[in-house]
Structure formats: structure tokens, C-alpha cells
């Protein structure tokens, strides 16, 4: 390391030292934490980010899958700048909220009405609470290992491991945060992913108790493998017969198709939670679905079952950015990013074959994940990485970072519209050289 590099490297170290004195762990979100310190962004444009040390990297993380158009998209900047001069938030409604809601409801046949919130976590929370209000029931069911944000109930079994997850026929509800009330665990039923028979056997033990079954059609932490059609069909049939609601978490997966990943299936959910890309780079969320269910939030109803509000919900900056981003994310744009993702997955599979390493790729649409295991996992327990795999994964991720790529920390990648074949082929090449380091 040259003297000049040592001086540059101290910029991040010094900033992290300051951060550690005022932020727990030196960060406000664990996903950015690195060793010995986080990377600190200076500026970005398109699919490339420059850190404060002057190092440029191709961004396949895209702020945890939220930046479908990459960074500093000109049309979004122009629209938001114009709105900034008009105001950032009011105790008044705005027309752009209506425009955006109309656009989103036009993208999916299951979206009869919609409400905006400020994050994916809020969207899932609102969907769960709306389900309870509509059914009058308190319990929910969710998939083992699935991440749905920081709401106590949907966190259950998000970080389960072999020491505490129990039988695969009856998964144990495992809390994430220390001090989670026991009552929370009692009100959450945990089901296996992509196992219709196993899931229904568990659900049958909770007939007429569940407000909803919550499922991500391609849950990242469960392995980023799509839900199989017979699994979705089984959940749809069971909830319909039981009187529970089927809720899709499409906070990440809505990027997959014009109407979200739910269009992969013959069956539709009653409610859908969204976030990430719909904000155009700003914090955003939404819950959409059947009119009769959404009416539980209607403040003009004779009896309001779910009073709902939020100071920054539908603020005009987010609405403007989100509407602009989603209008740009048309059928042609979706086809382009999905084709690039397929090119990456096929290229990485070929690299796996050439190196002979035990690895595989999962994903669909514009997202994929590399696993350092021979066979593609179908559920959380198969996707779970043991100590050896975690160590190998760190070597691979460090290699990719040094090679000029930003990845999600599970070795997952998202495609953004500014990318082209050059970026994809460069990643495949770096993956192959990384695989050789693990042999």
C-alpha cells in the first residue's frame, strides 16, 4: 500500500471512528456495515458509485433492490427538483398522489384500491392490520425464514437456525429481537416454503384463527427461489375456504413484471404490500388490493375498523419520484432488465461448470442469488448457509468488492435500467475468478 493510498484509506476509517461515537455500531442500518469499516459513498450516476476514497464500483445492490433506474436518473431529478420549489410536504392532499394511485392500480388486476405509506415495513404492517380488521382474527401465518421488515409479528423465524428451528413438519416460532413478547410468538404460525402438503397440514391446525397467510413470491432470505405454482395455489385455495386473506409481500418482487411477480401465477392475492422501487429512490410503501378489504381504512365509514394515517405518507416528493420512476419502468424496460438478469444467471452457471465448484444460481425477473452449494435450494432450511459456506461467501464477496462490484451481502444482485451487457459480462468474469479462489 502506497503512502497516498494509506492517506486515502484513512478517510473512511476516520469517518467510521466519528460514526461509532454517535451511532450504535457506527451505522443506522446493519446492511452497510463492513470490515474494518463501511464503504462511504461520495456520488453516483447510472449504475456506478464513487466512494470517498475515489474508487468506482458497478452497483448490483441498488440500495437493497430499491433503485430500478440506478442513481441520479435525469427525469426523476428534473421532476423532483420542480416539486421541491413547490413544497415538500403539506397538511393537504396533492394531485400527484391521485395520479400515482391511478397508475399503480392500472398495473395489476388485483389492485382495486391503494394506500401509500413510507416503507416496505409499513406496507406489510398495514396489510397485516387490515387483514385483522377485516376478518376479526388476530393470528397470521408466514413462511419460515422470510424477511418482511421490522414488525414484531412478521419477524418471527426470520433468523431461525438448526439449533432452534425445530421439526420441518412443525417449525418453531423463533423471535429475532431479544424481549419479543411471548404473545407475539403465540399469534404467528410458521409454515415451510414450497411444501404445499406440509404447509396445509400446519394451517389445518389453525382453522378459523388466521387473519392472513403472508407470503413473498420469491423471498430473498429463503433462497431467492420463486414460489412454485402448486404452493401458491394451495395457499389461495386454503385461505379462500377458511375465510383468511392471502397477502403477498411484493416489496422486492414487484420489479419482476409490469404487474409484479403475482402475474407469474393463476391465483391473485387479496392484498399486496409494496415498497423499494415504487419510491423512485425515496422512502415509500403502499398496500393495495380488494376494495372491500381496503375499505377497513376508510375514515368516512360508519364504523372505522382500522384508523390509518402517517405524517409523510404520500408526500409529494416521493409521489413525484415514484410516479416518474414507474412510468419509466414500462414493458420495454422490464423486458430489458429481465433479459440482462437471464444473461447473468446463464453466464454464472457456465462459469460454475468451467471451474467445477459446488455452486448454483437462483432467481427470476431482474434479481438473482449465488449459493455456494451444489443444488438450488427450495426453502429456507436448504438455503441456510453453514459456517463453511459463510466463510467462503465472505471470500467471494470481498473479491467482488475488490474487483469493482457492489453486491447484496448474500451474494445477490439486482439489475437496473442503466446497465448493459458490458456490466453483466464483467460481473460474470469476476465471479469466475472468484470461484477459482475457493477451489
C-alpha positions, 0 to 999 in steps of 0.5 A: 500500500502506497503512502497516498493510498494509506492517506486515502484509506484513512478517510473512511476509517476516520469517518467510521471512528466519528460514526461509532461515537454517535451511532450504535455500531457506527451505522443506522442500518446493519446492511452497510456495515463492513470490515474494518469499516463501511464503504462511504459513498461520495456520488453516483450516476447510472449504475456506478458509485464513487466512494470517498476514497475515489474508487468506482464500483458497478452497483448490483445492490441498488440500495437493497433492490430499491433503485430500478433506474440506478442513481441520479436518473435525469427525469426523476431529478428534473421532476423532483427538483420542480416539486421541491420549489413547490413544497415538500410536504403539506397538511393537504392532499396533492394531485400527484398522489391521485395520479400515482394511485391511478397508475399503480392500480392500472398495473395489476388486476388485483389492485382495486384500491391503494394506500401509500405509506413510507416503507416496505415495513409499513406496507406489510404492517398495514396489510397485516392490520387490515387483514385483522380488521377485516376478518376479526382474527388476530393470528397470521401465518408466514413462511419460515425464514422470510424477511418482511421488515421490522414488525414484531409479528412478521419477524418471527423465524426470520433468523431461525437456525438448526439449533432452534428451528425445530421439526420441518413438519412443525417449525418453531416460532423463533423471535429475532429481537431479544424481549419479543413478547411471548404473545407475539410468538403465540399469534404467528404460525410458521409454515415451510416454503414450497411444501404445499402438503406440509404447509396445509397440514400446519394451517389445518391446525389453525382453522378459523384463527388466521387473519392472513397467510403472508407470503413473498413470491420469491423471498430473498432470505429463503433462497431467492427461489420463486414460489412454485405454482402448486404452493401458491395455489394451495395457499389461495385455495386454503385461505379462500375456504377458511375465510383468511386473506392471502397477502403477498409481500411484493416489496422486492418482487414487484420489479419482476413484471409490469404487474409484479411477480403475482402475474407469474401465477393463476391465483391473485392475492387479496392484498399486496404490500409494496415498497423499494422501487415504487419510491423512485429512490425515496422512502415509500410503501403502499398496500393495495388490493380488494376494495372491500378489504381496503375499505377497513381504512376508510375514515368516512365509514360508519364504523372505522375498523382500522384508523390509518394515517402517517405524517409523510405518507404520500408526500409529494416528493416521493409521489413525484419520484415514484410516479416518474420512476414507474412510468419509466419502468414500462414493458420495454424496460422490464423486458430489458432488465429481465433479459440482462438478469437471464444473461447473468444467471446463464453466464454464472452457471457456465462459469460454475461448470468451467471451474467445477465448484459446488455452486448454483444460481437462483432467481427470476425477473431482474434479481438473482442469488449465488449459493455456494452449494451444489443444488438450488435450494427450495426453502429456507432450511436448504438455503441456510448457509453453514459456517463453511459456506459463510466463510467462503461467501465472505471470500467471494464477496470481498473479491467482488468488492475488490474487483469493482462490484457492489453486491447484496451481502448474500451474494445477490444482485439486482439489475437496473435500467442503466446497465448493459451487457458490458456490466453483466459480462464483467460481473460474470468474469469476476465471479469466475475468478472468484470461484477459482479462489475457493477451489 
